[in-house]
C-alpha cells in the first residue's frame, strides 16, 4: 500500500486520474483522526490530504472563513478566538474517543462527518454552516459548489449532500464556513438527583421556556462521576444540566429565572461550564471505557425509554444530550446491533450508529443504520454520479455492490 500526499490540485488530479485508470481504491484521509469512524475498509492506497492546509481567507466582519480542507481544526479555532468568534455548531473532537489524540482533526473531516456538539439544538448542524466547497469527484473532475454567503447559493446545494458522506463522494480541497460571534458569558444551571425520565422532562421544560437554552443534557450518576468538574463529579447522584449563553446581565437574569422554574440550586460559571460541555461534546465519559460506544438519535421524549431498554440488554451506560434526543451508550461488543435497533424502533423510530468498536466488530455488523430500499437506491445513484468506479473510501458507509 502506497501513501500519496499531494501538495496541490495538479498532483491531486494526477493521483485520482491514475487511480481511476488502474481501478485502484483510495482511503481518503484529512489528518487521519477519524479512521475508526465507519466500516473498516480494505483499500489499495492511502490519499493523505494533510498537505492541503492553511486558512486562505478570513473576514471577521463578514463572518466568513475559508480554509484548505486539511487545515487542523485547532488552527481555525485559534484564529476565531482571537476575534471573539466561534464555530457555532460546536464541532466535537472524537480523537481521544477513537484511541487517538486531541486537537488533530481537520476542517474537511469535520464537514465530511457532519460533526456537531451540544449547541446543535440551537445553532444547527455543521452542514447548516457549510457555505462552499471545491472538490474532486471520483471521476477525477474538479467542481465547485456554494459560495461565500448563503444568498449566493443557487441550484443544488451540494454542500448539504457532501456533509456526512464520509469521503465517499469526493475529495475536498477547500471549504468555506460561516462563523458567528462567541458568547460574552456562559453559565450552566444544575439539577441533581433526577432519574432519566424526570431529567429529560426538566430539559424539556427548560427548552420550552423563554430563556434561550443553548445546551441541555442529563447524566446518570455513573456517568456524572467521571467528570473532571468537581461540582458534577462529587454530586454522588445524577446531574441534569442546562446551559445559558449571551451578554453577562442577560445570562445572570435567565439563570436566576431557570433556577426558580426548575428548583435548581447550583450553577457552573464560565470556566467550569466550558470544561463540562467540552467533555460532553467529545464523549469524554467513555474515552477510558473499554466498551463499544454507540450514538443513538431519537425523538427527545423517547430518549429515557430507549435508555431503559438498552440497559436491559446488559452492562450498558448511557447519557443524554440535545434535550434527550441524542444518547451516547457504552456497551459490551457482544450486544447485538439487531437488539439495539429493535429497541430504538420500538419507541417510535430513530437511528443507531456504532462510533467506536474494534476492526473485527466494524467488519461484521452494520455500523450505520441500514437504509430502506428506496433510500438505499437513491444513495447508490448519487454514488454512481460522483464515483462510478467506487475508488473513494469504498465500503465505508455500507458494502459496495
BADREN-726767 format. One record per residue (C-alpha): z, x, y; chain; residue number from 1. Coordinates in steps of 0.001 Angstrom, whole numbers, plus 500000, padded with zeros to 6 digits. Layout:
<sites>
{zz Z | xx X | yy Y | cadena A | num NUM}
...
</sites>
This chain:
<sites>
{zz 500000 | xx 500000 | yy 500000 | cadena A | num 1}
{zz 498988 | xx 501311 | yy 503433 | cadena A | num 2}
{zz 500740 | xx 500502 | yy 506701 | cadena A | num 3}
{zz 498353 | xx 500044 | yy 509631 | cadena A | num 4}
{zz 499786 | xx 500412 | yy 513165 | cadena A | num 5}
{zz 497048 | xx 499512 | yy 515645 | cadena A | num 6}
{zz 497755 | xx 500552 | yy 519229 | cadena A | num 7}
{zz 495173 | xx 498366 | yy 520965 | cadena A | num 8}
{zz 492881 | xx 495390 | yy 520451 | cadena A | num 9}
{zz 489947 | xx 497543 | yy 519316 | cadena A | num 10}
{zz 491973 | xx 499122 | yy 516499 | cadena A | num 11}
{zz 493416 | xx 495740 | yy 515523 | cadena A | num 12}
{zz 489945 | xx 494204 | yy 515373 | cadena A | num 13}
{zz 488778 | xx 497040 | yy 513116 | cadena A | num 14}
{zz 491758 | xx 496562 | yy 510788 | cadena A | num 15}
{zz 491035 | xx 492865 | yy 510411 | cadena A | num 16}
{zz 487296 | xx 493383 | yy 510000 | cadena A | num 17}
{zz 487795 | xx 495892 | yy 507189 | cadena A | num 18}
{zz 490447 | xx 493739 | yy 505513 | cadena A | num 19}
{zz 488094 | xx 490772 | yy 505636 | cadena A | num 20}
{zz 485139 | xx 492733 | yy 504266 | cadena A | num 21}
{zz 487183 | xx 494222 | yy 501412 | cadena A | num 22}
{zz 489146 | xx 490998 | yy 500773 | cadena A | num 23}
{zz 492428 | xx 492854 | yy 501315 | cadena A | num 24}
{zz 495545 | xx 490881 | yy 502227 | cadena A | num 25}
{zz 497880 | xx 491841 | yy 505074 | cadena A | num 26}
{zz 501621 | xx 491476 | yy 505567 | cadena A | num 27}
{zz 501695 | xx 490829 | yy 509334 | cadena A | num 28}
{zz 504888 | xx 492100 | yy 510972 | cadena A | num 29}
{zz 506114 | xx 492310 | yy 514550 | cadena A | num 30}
{zz 509085 | xx 494639 | yy 514116 | cadena A | num 31}
{zz 509884 | xx 493673 | yy 510525 | cadena A | num 32}
{zz 513225 | xx 491925 | yy 511100 | cadena A | num 33}
{zz 512109 | xx 488600 | yy 509589 | cadena A | num 34}
{zz 510544 | xx 489858 | yy 506362 | cadena A | num 35}
{zz 513188 | xx 487919 | yy 504452 | cadena A | num 36}
{zz 512154 | xx 484584 | yy 506006 | cadena A | num 37}
{zz 509766 | xx 482505 | yy 503943 | cadena A | num 38}
{zz 508393 | xx 483042 | yy 500457 | cadena A | num 39}
{zz 508221 | xx 486541 | yy 499012 | cadena A | num 40}
{zz 504685 | xx 487946 | yy 499397 | cadena A | num 41}
{zz 502633 | xx 490456 | yy 497434 | cadena A | num 42}
{zz 500025 | xx 491914 | yy 499790 | cadena A | num 43}
{zz 497648 | xx 494875 | yy 499699 | cadena A | num 44}
{zz 498673 | xx 496368 | yy 503063 | cadena A | num 45}
{zz 501117 | xx 496029 | yy 505968 | cadena A | num 46}
{zz 499911 | xx 495295 | yy 509515 | cadena A | num 47}
{zz 502631 | xx 496615 | yy 511844 | cadena A | num 48}
{zz 502295 | xx 495194 | yy 515380 | cadena A | num 49}
{zz 505156 | xx 497175 | yy 516934 | cadena A | num 50}
{zz 502607 | xx 499249 | yy 518891 | cadena A | num 51}
{zz 501788 | xx 496180 | yy 520985 | cadena A | num 52}
{zz 504889 | xx 496473 | yy 523138 | cadena A | num 53}
{zz 505873 | xx 496067 | yy 526764 | cadena A | num 54}
{zz 506216 | xx 493443 | yy 529485 | cadena A | num 55}
{zz 502838 | xx 493111 | yy 531202 | cadena A | num 56}
{zz 503715 | xx 490513 | yy 533844 | cadena A | num 57}
{zz 506976 | xx 489123 | yy 535191 | cadena A | num 58}
{zz 507104 | xx 486880 | yy 538231 | cadena A | num 59}
{zz 510713 | xx 485679 | yy 538602 | cadena A | num 60}
{zz 509866 | xx 483379 | yy 541488 | cadena A | num 61}
{zz 507194 | xx 481675 | yy 539349 | cadena A | num 62}
{zz 509429 | xx 481557 | yy 536227 | cadena A | num 63}
{zz 506722 | xx 483258 | yy 534156 | cadena A | num 64}
{zz 506843 | xx 486279 | yy 531842 | cadena A | num 65}
{zz 504011 | xx 487777 | yy 529826 | cadena A | num 66}
{zz 504508 | xx 490451 | yy 527177 | cadena A | num 67}
{zz 502823 | xx 492137 | yy 524262 | cadena A | num 68}
{zz 503691 | xx 490388 | yy 521010 | cadena A | num 69}
{zz 505588 | xx 493352 | yy 519531 | cadena A | num 70}
{zz 507921 | xx 493695 | yy 522521 | cadena A | num 71}
{zz 511583 | xx 493727 | yy 521452 | cadena A | num 72}
{zz 513295 | xx 490513 | yy 522453 | cadena A | num 73}
{zz 516241 | xx 492582 | yy 523706 | cadena A | num 74}
{zz 513961 | xx 494269 | yy 526264 | cadena A | num 75}
{zz 512834 | xx 490889 | yy 527577 | cadena A | num 76}
{zz 516375 | xx 489547 | yy 527800 | cadena A | num 77}
{zz 517473 | xx 492659 | yy 529717 | cadena A | num 78}
{zz 514693 | xx 492129 | yy 532268 | cadena A | num 79}
{zz 515595 | xx 488461 | yy 532647 | cadena A | num 80}
{zz 519308 | xx 489144 | yy 533038 | cadena A | num 81}
{zz 518578 | xx 491460 | yy 535971 | cadena A | num 82}
{zz 517109 | xx 488440 | yy 537779 | cadena A | num 83}
{zz 519743 | xx 485958 | yy 536533 | cadena A | num 84}
{zz 517206 | xx 484210 | yy 534326 | cadena A | num 85}
{zz 517005 | xx 483448 | yy 530614 | cadena A | num 86}
{zz 515005 | xx 482047 | yy 527726 | cadena A | num 87}
{zz 516457 | xx 478551 | yy 527912 | cadena A | num 88}
{zz 515900 | xx 477723 | yy 524241 | cadena A | num 89}
{zz 518400 | xx 480453 | yy 523303 | cadena A | num 90}
{zz 516462 | xx 482249 | yy 520512 | cadena A | num 91}
{zz 518583 | xx 483238 | yy 517547 | cadena A | num 92}
{zz 518771 | xx 486782 | yy 516212 | cadena A | num 93}
{zz 518738 | xx 486498 | yy 512423 | cadena A | num 94}
{zz 518583 | xx 490262 | yy 511822 | cadena A | num 95}
{zz 522188 | xx 490621 | yy 510551 | cadena A | num 96}
{zz 521974 | xx 487398 | yy 508508 | cadena A | num 97}
{zz 518877 | xx 488771 | yy 506751 | cadena A | num 98}
{zz 520682 | xx 492043 | yy 505956 | cadena A | num 99}
{zz 519101 | xx 493889 | yy 508878 | cadena A | num 100}
{zz 520288 | xx 494984 | yy 512314 | cadena A | num 101}
{zz 520772 | xx 493010 | yy 515508 | cadena A | num 102}
{zz 518574 | xx 493176 | yy 518580 | cadena A | num 103}
{zz 515367 | xx 494388 | yy 516907 | cadena A | num 104}
{zz 513295 | xx 491191 | yy 516720 | cadena A | num 105}
{zz 510016 | xx 490811 | yy 518625 | cadena A | num 106}
{zz 508901 | xx 488099 | yy 521040 | cadena A | num 107}
{zz 505851 | xx 487390 | yy 518875 | cadena A | num 108}
{zz 508031 | xx 486926 | yy 515810 | cadena A | num 109}
{zz 510295 | xx 484617 | yy 517801 | cadena A | num 110}
{zz 507389 | xx 482280 | yy 518525 | cadena A | num 111}
{zz 505791 | xx 482675 | yy 515090 | cadena A | num 112}
{zz 509033 | xx 481405 | yy 513524 | cadena A | num 113}
{zz 509892 | xx 478987 | yy 516385 | cadena A | num 114}
{zz 513456 | xx 480283 | yy 516572 | cadena A | num 115}
{zz 515761 | xx 478188 | yy 518780 | cadena A | num 116}
{zz 519513 | xx 478180 | yy 519267 | cadena A | num 117}
{zz 522284 | xx 475716 | yy 520224 | cadena A | num 118}
{zz 520705 | xx 474805 | yy 523574 | cadena A | num 119}
{zz 517721 | xx 473256 | yy 521822 | cadena A | num 120}
{zz 519274 | xx 469795 | yy 522218 | cadena A | num 121}
{zz 518947 | xx 470157 | yy 525990 | cadena A | num 122}
{zz 516127 | xx 472646 | yy 526639 | cadena A | num 123}
{zz 513821 | xx 472015 | yy 523680 | cadena A | num 124}
{zz 512481 | xx 474405 | yy 521051 | cadena A | num 125}
{zz 510781 | xx 477782 | yy 521511 | cadena A | num 126}
{zz 507366 | xx 476121 | yy 521215 | cadena A | num 127}
{zz 508136 | xx 473984 | yy 524289 | cadena A | num 128}
{zz 508326 | xx 477173 | yy 526400 | cadena A | num 129}
{zz 505297 | xx 478885 | yy 524801 | cadena A | num 130}
{zz 502639 | xx 478708 | yy 527512 | cadena A | num 131}
{zz 499857 | xx 481068 | yy 526460 | cadena A | num 132}
{zz 498666 | xx 483441 | yy 523750 | cadena A | num 133}
{zz 495965 | xx 485986 | yy 522996 | cadena A | num 134}
{zz 495401 | xx 486497 | yy 519280 | cadena A | num 135}
{zz 493010 | xx 487413 | yy 516466 | cadena A | num 136}
{zz 492296 | xx 484883 | yy 513734 | cadena A | num 137}
{zz 491827 | xx 485735 | yy 510060 | cadena A | num 138}
{zz 488112 | xx 485750 | yy 510829 | cadena A | num 139}
{zz 488702 | xx 488903 | yy 512939 | cadena A | num 140}
{zz 487796 | xx 486903 | yy 516052 | cadena A | num 141}
{zz 489825 | xx 487154 | yy 519247 | cadena A | num 142}
{zz 490776 | xx 483945 | yy 521056 | cadena A | num 143}
{zz 492953 | xx 482851 | yy 523958 | cadena A | num 144}
{zz 494883 | xx 479618 | yy 524352 | cadena A | num 145}
{zz 497083 | xx 478065 | yy 527019 | cadena A | num 146}
{zz 497697 | xx 479593 | yy 530417 | cadena A | num 147}
{zz 500361 | xx 480742 | yy 532838 | cadena A | num 148}
{zz 501514 | xx 477249 | yy 533828 | cadena A | num 149}
{zz 501748 | xx 474034 | yy 531848 | cadena A | num 150}
{zz 499238 | xx 472130 | yy 534013 | cadena A | num 151}
{zz 496535 | xx 474725 | yy 533245 | cadena A | num 152}
{zz 496635 | xx 473967 | yy 529512 | cadena A | num 153}
{zz 493574 | xx 471921 | yy 528588 | cadena A | num 154}
{zz 492087 | xx 470945 | yy 525238 | cadena A | num 155}
{zz 494026 | xx 471590 | yy 522065 | cadena A | num 156}
{zz 497474 | xx 473065 | yy 522676 | cadena A | num 157}
{zz 497142 | xx 475877 | yy 520129 | cadena A | num 158}
{zz 500450 | xx 477444 | yy 521170 | cadena A | num 159}
{zz 502292 | xx 474485 | yy 519617 | cadena A | num 160}
{zz 500234 | xx 474914 | yy 516440 | cadena A | num 161}
{zz 500862 | xx 478651 | yy 516164 | cadena A | num 162}
{zz 504607 | xx 478268 | yy 516709 | cadena A | num 163}
{zz 506240 | xx 478014 | yy 513271 | cadena A | num 164}
{zz 503096 | xx 479283 | yy 511488 | cadena A | num 165}
{zz 504880 | xx 482481 | yy 510341 | cadena A | num 166}
{zz 501854 | xx 484674 | yy 510942 | cadena A | num 167}
{zz 499636 | xx 482765 | yy 508523 | cadena A | num 168}
{zz 497040 | xx 481632 | yy 511101 | cadena A | num 169}
{zz 496565 | xx 484580 | yy 513439 | cadena A | num 170}
{zz 497842 | xx 487923 | yy 514702 | cadena A | num 171}
{zz 499234 | xx 487510 | yy 518223 | cadena A | num 172}
{zz 498738 | xx 490352 | yy 520706 | cadena A | num 173}
{zz 500066 | xx 488836 | yy 523972 | cadena A | num 174}
{zz 502287 | xx 485847 | yy 524741 | cadena A | num 175}
{zz 503258 | xx 484029 | yy 527922 | cadena A | num 176}
{zz 506606 | xx 482269 | yy 528133 | cadena A | num 177}
{zz 508323 | xx 480015 | yy 530653 | cadena A | num 178}
{zz 511736 | xx 481280 | yy 531786 | cadena A | num 179}
{zz 514492 | xx 479468 | yy 533681 | cadena A | num 180}
{zz 517479 | xx 480368 | yy 535898 | cadena A | num 181}
{zz 520638 | xx 481206 | yy 533966 | cadena A | num 182}
{zz 523704 | xx 479016 | yy 534478 | cadena A | num 183}
{zz 526231 | xx 480221 | yy 537050 | cadena A | num 184}
{zz 529197 | xx 479257 | yy 534857 | cadena A | num 185}
{zz 529782 | xx 478348 | yy 531196 | cadena A | num 186}
{zz 532788 | xx 476690 | yy 529580 | cadena A | num 187}
{zz 533411 | xx 475159 | yy 526172 | cadena A | num 188}
{zz 535772 | xx 472251 | yy 525512 | cadena A | num 189}
{zz 537525 | xx 472407 | yy 522119 | cadena A | num 190}
{zz 538921 | xx 469597 | yy 519983 | cadena A | num 191}
{zz 540994 | xx 470569 | yy 516924 | cadena A | num 192}
{zz 541794 | xx 469040 | yy 513555 | cadena A | num 193}
{zz 538955 | xx 466541 | yy 513009 | cadena A | num 194}
{zz 537187 | xx 466009 | yy 509715 | cadena A | num 195}
{zz 533389 | xx 466277 | yy 509645 | cadena A | num 196}
{zz 532745 | xx 462588 | yy 510330 | cadena A | num 197}
{zz 535208 | xx 462387 | yy 513210 | cadena A | num 198}
{zz 533982 | xx 465714 | yy 514597 | cadena A | num 199}
{zz 530360 | xx 464580 | yy 514744 | cadena A | num 200}
{zz 531496 | xx 461263 | yy 516267 | cadena A | num 201}
{zz 533167 | xx 463235 | yy 519086 | cadena A | num 202}
{zz 529980 | xx 465252 | yy 519589 | cadena A | num 203}
{zz 528001 | xx 462009 | yy 519816 | cadena A | num 204}
{zz 530446 | xx 460592 | yy 522352 | cadena A | num 205}
{zz 530180 | xx 463728 | yy 524489 | cadena A | num 206}
{zz 526375 | xx 463812 | yy 524303 | cadena A | num 207}
{zz 526188 | xx 460146 | yy 525271 | cadena A | num 208}
{zz 528314 | xx 460769 | yy 528359 | cadena A | num 209}
{zz 527009 | xx 461690 | yy 531810 | cadena A | num 210}
{zz 528358 | xx 465248 | yy 531613 | cadena A | num 211}
{zz 525131 | xx 467119 | yy 530700 | cadena A | num 212}
{zz 526173 | xx 468834 | yy 527493 | cadena A | num 213}
{zz 524169 | xx 471964 | yy 526648 | cadena A | num 214}
{zz 525501 | xx 472534 | yy 523100 | cadena A | num 215}
{zz 527605 | xx 470633 | yy 520592 | cadena A | num 216}
{zz 528897 | xx 471922 | yy 517247 | cadena A | num 217}
{zz 531547 | xx 471232 | yy 514616 | cadena A | num 218}
{zz 533106 | xx 473939 | yy 512446 | cadena A | num 219}
{zz 535278 | xx 473043 | yy 509436 | cadena A | num 220}
{zz 538436 | xx 475139 | yy 509109 | cadena A | num 221}
{zz 536995 | xx 477667 | yy 506624 | cadena A | num 222}
{zz 534102 | xx 478453 | yy 508971 | cadena A | num 223}
{zz 536171 | xx 478439 | yy 512186 | cadena A | num 224}
{zz 538447 | xx 481049 | yy 510614 | cadena A | num 225}
{zz 535546 | xx 483518 | yy 510555 | cadena A | num 226}
{zz 535041 | xx 483552 | yy 514335 | cadena A | num 227}
{zz 535844 | xx 486640 | yy 516398 | cadena A | num 228}
{zz 537126 | xx 484373 | yy 519214 | cadena A | num 229}
{zz 540897 | xx 484175 | yy 518774 | cadena A | num 230}
{zz 541264 | xx 480578 | yy 520045 | cadena A | num 231}
{zz 538886 | xx 479474 | yy 517290 | cadena A | num 232}
{zz 539893 | xx 481882 | yy 514521 | cadena A | num 233}
{zz 543619 | xx 481280 | yy 514874 | cadena A | num 234}
{zz 543410 | xx 477492 | yy 515147 | cadena A | num 235}
{zz 544001 | xx 477143 | yy 511409 | cadena A | num 236}
{zz 542012 | xx 473931 | yy 511417 | cadena A | num 237}
{zz 538554 | xx 472571 | yy 512213 | cadena A | num 238}
{zz 537088 | xx 473131 | yy 515674 | cadena A | num 239}
{zz 534746 | xx 470763 | yy 517486 | cadena A | num 240}
{zz 533056 | xx 472468 | yy 520454 | cadena A | num 241}
{zz 531161 | xx 471056 | yy 523459 | cadena A | num 242}
{zz 529531 | xx 473421 | yy 525959 | cadena A | num 243}
{zz 529036 | xx 472673 | yy 529671 | cadena A | num 244}
{zz 526928 | xx 474868 | yy 531976 | cadena A | num 245}
{zz 525925 | xx 474897 | yy 535631 | cadena A | num 246}
{zz 527457 | xx 475535 | yy 539090 | cadena A | num 247}
{zz 531124 | xx 476547 | yy 538898 | cadena A | num 248}
{zz 532600 | xx 473475 | yy 540621 | cadena A | num 249}
{zz 530430 | xx 471099 | yy 538622 | cadena A | num 250}
{zz 531392 | xx 472765 | yy 535335 | cadena A | num 251}
{zz 535120 | xx 472580 | yy 536167 | cadena A | num 252}
{zz 534827 | xx 468883 | yy 537063 | cadena A | num 253}
{zz 532822 | xx 467979 | yy 533953 | cadena A | num 254}
{zz 535134 | xx 469890 | yy 531622 | cadena A | num 255}
{zz 538172 | xx 468089 | yy 533049 | cadena A | num 256}
{zz 536423 | xx 464750 | yy 532581 | cadena A | num 257}
{zz 535447 | xx 465640 | yy 528992 | cadena A | num 258}
{zz 538996 | xx 466670 | yy 528119 | cadena A | num 259}
{zz 540250 | xx 463283 | yy 529263 | cadena A | num 260}
{zz 537430 | xx 461465 | yy 527469 | cadena A | num 261}
{zz 537861 | xx 463310 | yy 524168 | cadena A | num 262}
{zz 541559 | xx 464096 | yy 524167 | cadena A | num 263}
{zz 540829 | xx 467825 | yy 524152 | cadena A | num 264}
{zz 543448 | xx 470398 | yy 525031 | cadena A | num 265}
{zz 541707 | xx 473778 | yy 525074 | cadena A | num 266}
{zz 538760 | xx 475456 | yy 526780 | cadena A | num 267}
{zz 536857 | xx 478680 | yy 526292 | cadena A | num 268}
{zz 535836 | xx 480294 | yy 529569 | cadena A | num 269}
{zz 532770 | xx 482412 | yy 530303 | cadena A | num 270}
{zz 533027 | xx 485481 | yy 528027 | cadena A | num 271}
{zz 534697 | xx 483796 | yy 525055 | cadena A | num 272}
{zz 532319 | xx 480876 | yy 525395 | cadena A | num 273}
{zz 529312 | xx 483210 | yy 525352 | cadena A | num 274}
{zz 530579 | xx 485058 | yy 522277 | cadena A | num 275}
{zz 531319 | xx 481833 | yy 520421 | cadena A | num 276}
{zz 527866 | xx 480325 | yy 520941 | cadena A | num 277}
{zz 526142 | xx 483607 | yy 520131 | cadena A | num 278}
{zz 527991 | xx 483568 | yy 516809 | cadena A | num 279}
{zz 526762 | xx 480077 | yy 516036 | cadena A | num 280}
{zz 523263 | xx 480871 | yy 517285 | cadena A | num 281}
{zz 522985 | xx 483852 | yy 514928 | cadena A | num 282}
{zz 524800 | xx 482146 | yy 512000 | cadena A | num 283}
{zz 527483 | xx 484827 | yy 512203 | cadena A | num 284}
{zz 529963 | xx 482935 | yy 509946 | cadena A | num 285}
{zz 527660 | xx 483566 | yy 506971 | cadena A | num 286}
{zz 526495 | xx 487120 | yy 507739 | cadena A | num 287}
{zz 529009 | xx 488739 | yy 505355 | cadena A | num 288}
{zz 528913 | xx 485856 | yy 502882 | cadena A | num 289}
{zz 527167 | xx 486823 | yy 499600 | cadena A | num 290}
{zz 525843 | xx 483298 | yy 499034 | cadena A | num 291}
{zz 522368 | xx 481979 | yy 499778 | cadena A | num 292}
{zz 522003 | xx 480312 | yy 503189 | cadena A | num 293}
{zz 520144 | xx 477048 | yy 503842 | cadena A | num 294}
{zz 519099 | xx 475427 | yy 507113 | cadena A | num 295}
{zz 519070 | xx 471625 | yy 506908 | cadena A | num 296}
{zz 517786 | xx 469269 | yy 509599 | cadena A | num 297}
{zz 518719 | xx 465576 | yy 509549 | cadena A | num 298}
{zz 519479 | xx 462755 | yy 511958 | cadena A | num 299}
{zz 522783 | xx 463718 | yy 513661 | cadena A | num 300}
{zz 524670 | xx 460666 | yy 512387 | cadena A | num 301}
{zz 523649 | xx 461568 | yy 508830 | cadena A | num 302}
{zz 524985 | xx 465103 | yy 509097 | cadena A | num 303}
{zz 528531 | xx 464522 | yy 507762 | cadena A | num 304}
{zz 527281 | xx 462521 | yy 504760 | cadena A | num 305}
{zz 524885 | xx 465331 | yy 503865 | cadena A | num 306}
{zz 527664 | xx 467885 | yy 504291 | cadena A | num 307}
{zz 529987 | xx 465975 | yy 501951 | cadena A | num 308}
{zz 527193 | xx 465572 | yy 499390 | cadena A | num 309}
{zz 526361 | xx 469286 | yy 499484 | cadena A | num 310}
{zz 529989 | xx 470252 | yy 498969 | cadena A | num 311}
{zz 529905 | xx 468121 | yy 495835 | cadena A | num 312}
{zz 527248 | xx 470422 | yy 494375 | cadena A | num 313}
{zz 529635 | xx 473359 | yy 494026 | cadena A | num 314}
{zz 531005 | xx 476233 | yy 496100 | cadena A | num 315}
{zz 529469 | xx 475277 | yy 499466 | cadena A | num 316}
{zz 530466 | xx 475979 | yy 503084 | cadena A | num 317}
{zz 528856 | xx 474048 | yy 505942 | cadena A | num 318}
{zz 528936 | xx 473943 | yy 509728 | cadena A | num 319}
{zz 527121 | xx 471635 | yy 512154 | cadena A | num 320}
{zz 525096 | xx 472372 | yy 515282 | cadena A | num 321}
{zz 522826 | xx 470249 | yy 517519 | cadena A | num 322}
{zz 525348 | xx 467405 | yy 517658 | cadena A | num 323}
{zz 525414 | xx 467170 | yy 513852 | cadena A | num 324}
{zz 521645 | xx 467256 | yy 513331 | cadena A | num 325}
{zz 521481 | xx 470873 | yy 512128 | cadena A | num 326}
{zz 523520 | xx 472015 | yy 509137 | cadena A | num 327}
{zz 523896 | xx 475630 | yy 508097 | cadena A | num 328}
{zz 525079 | xx 475807 | yy 504484 | cadena A | num 329}
{zz 526110 | xx 478761 | yy 502330 | cadena A | num 330}
{zz 525954 | xx 478089 | yy 498587 | cadena A | num 331}
{zz 525514 | xx 479899 | yy 495308 | cadena A | num 332}
{zz 521885 | xx 480743 | yy 494413 | cadena A | num 333}
{zz 522143 | xx 478630 | yy 491258 | cadena A | num 334}
{zz 522387 | xx 475355 | yy 493204 | cadena A | num 335}
{zz 519111 | xx 473552 | yy 492576 | cadena A | num 336}
{zz 516851 | xx 473002 | yy 495622 | cadena A | num 337}
{zz 515887 | xx 469693 | yy 493981 | cadena A | num 338}
{zz 519526 | xx 468583 | yy 494190 | cadena A | num 339}
{zz 519834 | xx 469807 | yy 497788 | cadena A | num 340}
{zz 516710 | xx 467984 | yy 498903 | cadena A | num 341}
{zz 517639 | xx 464881 | yy 496931 | cadena A | num 342}
{zz 520909 | xx 464652 | yy 498847 | cadena A | num 343}
{zz 519077 | xx 465090 | yy 502156 | cadena A | num 344}
{zz 516573 | xx 462378 | yy 501241 | cadena A | num 345}
{zz 519291 | xx 460022 | yy 500040 | cadena A | num 346}
{zz 520831 | xx 459728 | yy 503500 | cadena A | num 347}
{zz 517599 | xx 458865 | yy 505280 | cadena A | num 348}
{zz 515356 | xx 461919 | yy 505304 | cadena A | num 349}
{zz 515230 | xx 465371 | yy 506814 | cadena A | num 350}
{zz 514248 | xx 468758 | yy 505503 | cadena A | num 351}
{zz 515893 | xx 471825 | yy 503994 | cadena A | num 352}
{zz 514771 | xx 475457 | yy 504249 | cadena A | num 353}
{zz 516111 | xx 478453 | yy 502361 | cadena A | num 354}
{zz 516793 | xx 481008 | yy 505108 | cadena A | num 355}
{zz 518436 | xx 483759 | yy 503072 | cadena A | num 356}
{zz 518002 | xx 484424 | yy 499396 | cadena A | num 357}
{zz 517042 | xx 487384 | yy 497244 | cadena A | num 358}
{zz 513405 | xx 488132 | yy 496433 | cadena A | num 359}
{zz 513568 | xx 486564 | yy 492982 | cadena A | num 360}
{zz 515007 | xx 483318 | yy 494345 | cadena A | num 361}
{zz 512341 | xx 483116 | yy 497058 | cadena A | num 362}
{zz 509624 | xx 483586 | yy 494436 | cadena A | num 363}
{zz 510818 | xx 480827 | yy 492153 | cadena A | num 364}
{zz 511744 | xx 477921 | yy 494457 | cadena A | num 365}
{zz 510057 | xx 476134 | yy 497376 | cadena A | num 366}
{zz 511556 | xx 477941 | yy 500377 | cadena A | num 367}
{zz 510278 | xx 475311 | yy 502827 | cadena A | num 368}
{zz 510421 | xx 471550 | yy 502428 | cadena A | num 369}
{zz 507414 | xx 470597 | yy 500232 | cadena A | num 370}
{zz 504799 | xx 468693 | yy 502206 | cadena A | num 371}
{zz 503479 | xx 465282 | yy 501279 | cadena A | num 372}
{zz 499840 | xx 465338 | yy 500035 | cadena A | num 373}
{zz 498271 | xx 464125 | yy 503290 | cadena A | num 374}
{zz 500156 | xx 466676 | yy 505397 | cadena A | num 375}
{zz 499500 | xx 469441 | yy 502864 | cadena A | num 376}
{zz 495780 | xx 468636 | yy 503073 | cadena A | num 377}
{zz 495847 | xx 468866 | yy 506871 | cadena A | num 378}
{zz 497698 | xx 472186 | yy 506668 | cadena A | num 379}
{zz 495094 | xx 473500 | yy 504246 | cadena A | num 380}
{zz 492225 | xx 472527 | yy 506553 | cadena A | num 381}
{zz 493878 | xx 474220 | yy 509521 | cadena A | num 382}
{zz 494323 | xx 477359 | yy 507430 | cadena A | num 383}
{zz 490642 | xx 477156 | yy 506437 | cadena A | num 384}
{zz 489671 | xx 477107 | yy 510104 | cadena A | num 385}
{zz 491775 | xx 480107 | yy 511116 | cadena A | num 386}
{zz 491885 | xx 482233 | yy 507969 | cadena A | num 387}
{zz 489442 | xx 481028 | yy 505286 | cadena A | num 388}
{zz 489816 | xx 484178 | yy 503143 | cadena A | num 389}
{zz 493644 | xx 483975 | yy 503180 | cadena A | num 390}
{zz 494153 | xx 487564 | yy 504347 | cadena A | num 391}
{zz 497099 | xx 486869 | yy 506722 | cadena A | num 392}
{zz 500565 | xx 486553 | yy 505166 | cadena A | num 393}
{zz 499182 | xx 484793 | yy 502063 | cadena A | num 394}
{zz 501669 | xx 482517 | yy 500353 | cadena A | num 395}
{zz 504455 | xx 482960 | yy 502892 | cadena A | num 396}
{zz 504765 | xx 479235 | yy 503604 | cadena A | num 397}
{zz 503547 | xx 477889 | yy 500248 | cadena A | num 398}
{zz 501444 | xx 479114 | yy 497317 | cadena A | num 399}
{zz 497861 | xx 479511 | yy 498479 | cadena A | num 400}
{zz 495200 | xx 477774 | yy 496434 | cadena A | num 401}
</sites>
